[in-house]
C-alpha cells in the first residue's frame, strides 16, 4: 500500500513539474512576443514620422530642425568644442565650432527658412521666445552625453531580414553638459552663440571603474600589502570580478606571483596559474585538493573566488595562508561592507576574530546600477529636500531652488525601459583601530552591532552606497528612482550629515 502511495505521489510530482516547465516556456514565449510587438510598433512609428518629415528639396521642417540641432550639440560635445556659432555673417547660413581658439565650419544649413527654424529650435531649448530677438537675450539648457566606447561583436540579422553590426557597450558614466545660449541681432537676421560647460566634472581614476578617487587609492594600497585579506562583498553581477581582475593585473605587472581557485574561471589572467573547478562545488574534495595545491606553490597572491561557498576547513586553510604572510583576495555575497565583515566573522571565524581583525586590510562593496538612456533622457527637476532626506547633504541648486536630475522616457534603443548601460559604485571600508577593537569583542553581530560598525566607518570617511548613488544621480548617470530602489539608507544618516555640516560651519 505504501509503495502504491509513493508511486502516486511521484507521478503527481512529475506531472506538476512538467506543467510548471511548460508554463515557464509559455511565459518566456509570451514575453518574447510582447517585446517583438513593441519593437515592431516602434519601428512603424519611426517610419511613419520619417515619411511625415520628408520634404525633398525644400527647407527643414520643424522636426528636422530639432533633430539637426540635437546632432549639432552632440557633435560639439564629441569634438570638445568651446563654443558654437549659428549665423549668416558670411552671406549664407552656417554652423561653426570653436576649437583651440579657431572656428571650424561644421555644416551648412541651406535656405533662409531652414536657418530661421534651426534658430527657433535653439531658442526654444533655452526658454526664449520663438520669434527673432531684437535685443540681446540669453538662456541656458542641459543635455546628457555619454562618451562612447563600443566594441564590434558580430553581425546580426533582425526579424525583417536586415543585417547590422551588434555592439557591446562599455561606457562608464554619463556627462551632463550645460549650454549657455546668447542671441543678438546681426547682419542677415540674428546670430546665436552657444557656450559649452560641463555641469559636473568627470573624475578620472586609475581603473576608471566607478571608484571615488580617494577610495580607489585606499583599495590600491591595501591590495599592494604583502599579507592580509582583501574582501569584496556584493550580490552576483555587481562588479566584484571586474575590480578583482584589475587589481590582480596591476599586481601581476609589479612582478607578484598569482594563483587563483575559481568555479568557473571568469577572466583569463596572463601569467597567473588558474585552477578551474567547473560550474559547481559538489565535489568538496576537489576544492580542498586544488586549494592546497595552490597554497603549496607559495604564491604572493591567492584568489579564492567565494569564501562563503566553501566549507569551514577550506576557508580556514585560506586564512592560514594569509596569516603566514600571503595576500588573500576573496569575496562573499552580502550587500554592503558592514554586513560582509559580520557574515565572515559570524559564519566561519568567530573563534579567530582577533586574528581576522588584524588580517582584514579593506572591504569593498560594489553595487551595479542601470544608467539613464541618453537617447531618450529628459531633465527632471526635483525639490532639494527630497535629495537631502534621501541622503545627499548638499545638492547643487538651480535658480528655481530645485535640483536637475535625469530619467529616460523610453525609446526603441532601450526597449522602452529608459535605461541603457550600467555603472558601478564602490563602497570602501578601511578598518581603523577602533573598528578593529570592536571586531575583537565578543559580539553576536545582530542588526544594532552591524549598524554601529557601519556608523563608525562612516565617521572615519567611508561613504555609503546611498551617498555614492545620489552623487551619480546629480551627475546624470542614473535616475533618482534607480538610486532609491537599489540602495539602502541607514536611519542615522541624515541626522549625522546635518551634525557634520553644522560642525564644519
N, C-alpha and C positions, 0 to 999 in steps of 0.2 A: 504493500500500500504506500509506504514511504517512497519507494522507488518511482511509482506512478506519479505521486505528487511532485517529486523533484523533476521528473520529465516534463510535466505540465508547466511548472514554473520556468524551466529553461526554455520551453517553446514560447511561452508568453514573453519572456525577456528578449528572445531572438526576434519575435515579431515587432515588439516595441522598438528595438534597436534599428531594425530595417525601416520601420516607419519614420523614425527620427532622422535617419540618414537621408531618406527620400525627401522629407520636409526641408532639411538643410539644403539639399541640392536645388529644390524648387525655389527656396528663398534666394539662393545665390543667383539663379537664372532670372528671377524677378528683379533683383537689384541691377543686374547687368542690363536687362531690357529697359528698366527705367532710366538708367544712365545713357543708354544709346538714344532713347527717345528725347531726353533733354538735349543731348548734343545735336541731334537732328533738328530740333526746334531752333537751337542757337544758330546753326549753320543757315537754316532757312531765313531767319531774321536778318543775318548778316548779308545774305544775297539780296534780300528784299531792300534793305537800306542802301546797298550798293547800286541797285537798279534805280532807286529814287534819286540818288545823288548824281547820276550820270547827266553831265551837261557838256557834251563834246563840243570843243571849240568856243565855248562861252566862258564867262567869268566864274569864279569859285562860288559855289553855293555856301550858305551859312554853315552847314555841317562840314563841308570840305574845308572851310576856313578854320573852324575849330580844330579839325584833325590836323591840318597843316601847322597850326600854332603849337599843338602838343608835340609834333615831330620836331619842330624847331627848338622847343625848350629842351627836349631830351638830347638833341644833338649838341646844344650849347653846354649841357652838363657833361656829356661824354668827352667833349673836346676841352673841358676845363676852361671855358671862356670866362673872361672877367665881366663883360657886358655885351649886349647886343643892341643893334640899331635897326629899326624898321622905318624907312623913309623913302623919299623920291627926290633927294637933293641932286642926284646925278642926272635927272631927267627921266628916269624910269624907276619904278618901284623895285626895291631890293631889300634883302636882309643881310646884315654884316655882323660878324663876330669879332670881338676884340680879344686877341690872344698875344701875350708877351708884348703888349704896348702897340700892336699893329692891328689894323682892321683887315679882315678877310671876308670876301663875299661868300655867303653860304648858299643862297638861292635867289633867283628872281621870282617875282610874283605874277607878272603878266599885266593884265589890263588894270586900269584905274579902279574899276568896280571891285576887282579882287583885292586890291590894296585896302580899300575902304572896309571891306568885310573882314579882312585879317586884322586890321587895326581895331575894329569894333569888337572882335572876339577877345583881343588882348585887354581892351578897356573893360570889358565885361568881367574878366577874371579878376581885375584889380578893384572892382566895385565902382568904376567911373561910368558916367552916362554913355549911352550908345552913340550919340551924335559927336561930331568932331568938336574938340575943345577950342575955345577962342583965347583962353588964358592958360598959363602953366598950371598943371594939376598932376597929382601923383597918388599912388596907392601901392599895395603890396599883396602878394598871394604866395601860397606854398604849393610845392609839388613833391611827390615822392619818387625817388630814383633808387635803383638797385644796380650796383656795379656788376656786370655780367661776367661770370666765369663758367663757360659752357664747354662740356666735353661731348664730342660726337660719339655715339654708341653704335648705331646701326641704322639701316634703312627700315622703314616700317610702311605698311600699307593699311589704310583705314577701310571702313566698310564699303565705301563707294569706289574703291579701287585706286585712289590717289596715293602716290608714293611721296614720302618726305623723309627728312632726317629725324631721328629720335635723339633728343638731347637729355643729358643728365645735368641738372643744375647744381652747382656747388657754391652758391653765394653764401655770404656770412652775415651781412647786415644791410638794412636799407639806409638811405640818406634823405633827410628832409631838407630841401633847398628853398630858400626864400628869394623871391623875385621882386625887386623894387622897381616899379614902373613909373616913369616920368613922361608925360605927354606935353608937348609945347607946339605952338604954331611955327610953321616953317614954309619956305617956298614950295609950291606944288601941293599944299594941303597941310598936313601935320607930320610930326616926327615922334617916334616912340623910342625912348632909351630904357632898356631893362637891365638892371644890375643883378648879378648873382651872388648870393651869400649863403654858405651852409648854415642852416638853422641850428645844427648840432655838429660839433667837431667829431670826426671819425678817429677813434683811438686805435692806433696800430700797435700790436704787441708782437712778441717773438713768434708765437704759434698762430696768432690771428684766428683763434677758435671761438672766442666769446669771453675769455677771461678779462677781468679788470687788470690793469697794468700791475698794480701792487700785489694783487692776489696771484698773478702768474709768476711774479718774481719769487714769492714765497714758495710756490709749488716747485719751481725750478731748483731753489736752494735745498728744499727737502729731498728732491729726487737725486741731487748730487751728493747726498750723505753717503758715507761708506757703509753704514749699517743702519738698521731700524726698519720700520714698516711704513709704507705709503699706502693709504687705504682710500679707495674710491667707492662711493656708495650712490645708489640710484636704481630706478627700475630699468628693465631691458630697453634698449634703443634710446638711452638718454644721453649718451656721449662719453661713457666710461672708456670704451675701447679706443675711441679716437684720441682722447687725451693720453691714454697709456701708450699708444703707438708712437705719438710724437715725442714723449719723454724718453721712451726706450731708444728711439732713433737718435736722439741727442746724446744719450749715454753711450750708444754704440760708436758714434763719431768721436767721442772722447776716449775711446780705447777700452771701455768696460766689456768684460765677457758676460754674455746674457744667455740664460736658459729659460724657456717658457714651458709650462704644462697647461694645455688648453683643451677644450672639448666643444666644438672643433676649433682649429686654428682659424681665427677671423681675418688676420692680415699677415702676409709673409714679411718677415724682417730679415733682410740680408745680413749675413754674418752672425746670426744667432741660431742656437740649437733649439728647435721647437718640437716638443712631444705632442702628438695629436691623439687624443683619447677617443675620437669619434663623436657621435651625436648624443650619447647618453653616458651616465655614470652608474650603470647597473653593476659592472664588474669592479667593485671597490679594491680587489686585489691588484687589478691592473693599474688603478690610480696610485696605490701605495708603491707599486713597483716603479712606475715612471717617476714619481716624486722623489723616491730615494735614489734612483739613478741620477736624477738632476742634481740633488744635493751632493752626491758623491763626487761630481765633477768640480765642486767648489767654485761656482761662478761668482762674479761680483754682484750680479743682479739675478734674482729669481722671480719670475712672474707666475703666480698661481691664479688662474683666471677667476674663480669664485670660491673663496674660502668657506662660505656658508653652504656650499653644496658638497662638501666632503665630510667624512666622519671626524670625530674628535682626535683620534690618533694621528691621522694625516695632517690635520690642522696644527696640532702641537709640534709635529715634525717641522712644519714650515716656520713656526715661531722659534723653534730651537735654532734653525738656520739663521734667522735674523739676530738672535741673541749671541750667536757665535761669531758675528762680525760681517754678515752679509746684508744686502738690501732686499727686502721682500716687498713686491708690488702685488696687491691683491684687491678684490672687490667684494662687496656684499650688496644684496638687493633690498636696500632700505632707502626711504625717500630723501632724508637730509643727513647732515653731518652728525648732529647730536644723537639721532636715532641709530645711525650706523655704529657709532662708538659704543652706545649702550647695548646694542644687539650683539656685537662682537664680544663684549665683556660678559654679558649675562649668559650667552649660549655656550661659549667654549672656554673662556679663560678667567672665570671668576676666581678660582684659587690662585691664579698668577697675575692678579690685577696690578700689583706694584711693578712687576716686570713689564707688563704691557704698557703701563703709563710711561715708563722710560723709553720704550721702543717706538711708540707711535710718534712719527715725525709730523704728519699732516693728514687731514681728512678732506677729501674733495667730493662734493655732491653736485653733479651736473643735472640740469633739467632742460629737456628739449621742448621748445615752444614753436608753434607754427607762425610763420611770418605773414603779414598782410600782403595780399596780392597787389603788386604795383600797377598792373594793367587796369584794375578797377578800383583802386584805393581812392577814398574820399576823406576829406578833413572832417573831423568830428570834435567839436569844442565842448568840453565838459567843465563844470564848476570846479574851482580849485579845491574846495573842501572834500570833494569826492576822492581825489588822489591823496589828500592829507589823511583822511580817515582810512584809506586803504594801506598806507604805509610809506608814502613819499613826502618827506617833511617840507621841501622847498621846491614845488613845481614851478616851471617858468610860466609866468602870467603874460597874457596878451593885453592889448589895450582895453578890451572889454572885461578884464578880470577873470577870463576863462583860460583853459589850457588846451592847446592844439594836440589832438591825438588822431590816429588814422584807423580806418576799418575798410574792409573790402565789401563792395556791393554784391559781387558775384558776377562772373563772366565765363565765357567758354574756356578761357585759358586755365582757370582754377576750378572748372566744373561747378560753377555757382556756389562754391564754398566760401569765397572771399579770402582764402588762404593759399599761398603758394610758396613752397620752400620752408626751411626750418632754421632756427637759430638756437644756440645752447647758452644758458647762463650757468656759471660755476660758483657755487657757494664753497668757500675755503675756510676751514677751521684749523688754525695753527695753535697747538696745545701749549699754553703758558704754565707757569709754576703753580698758580692757584688751581687751575683746571686739572693739572696732573695730581695734585694732592686730593682733590675731590674724587677723582677716579680711584685713587688708592684706598678710599674709605670703604667701609662695609655697607654698600648701597644695594638696594633691591631693584633699582632702576625702574621705578614707576614713573607716571607722567610728570609729576612735580619735579623729580630729580632730573629727568631729561630736560625739562624746560629750564631748570636752574643752570644746567651746563650750557644750554643754548644762549641764555641771557649773559652768562659770564663771557662766552665767546664774543657776543655782540659788543659788550663793553670794552673788549680788547681789540676791536677793529673789524670783526667779521661782519659782512653784510649778508643778510638773509636772502633767500631765493625770491621772496616777495619784493624786497627793495630793488634787487637787480632786475627783476621782470618789469617793474614800474619804470625804471630808467630806460629800458628798451621800448616801453610804450611811448614815452616822451620823445625818444629818438626817432620814432616812426617805424620801428621794426615789427612790432606786434600790436594787436588791438588790446584795448583795456579788458575786454571780455576774456581774451585768451589768458591774460595775466591773472585775473581774479579766479578763474576756474581751475587753473593748473598749479597754483602756488598757495601755500597756507600762510596766514598772518598770525603770529603769536599774539596772545591777548595783551601783553605788556608793551608791545612795540610802539604804539602811537604815543603813550604817556612817556616812555623812555626817550623817544625822539624829541618830544616837546621839552622835557627836562634838559636834555643835552643842548638843544637850541637856546634855551634860556641861560644856561651856564656860559655858552660860547658868546652870548651877547648879540 
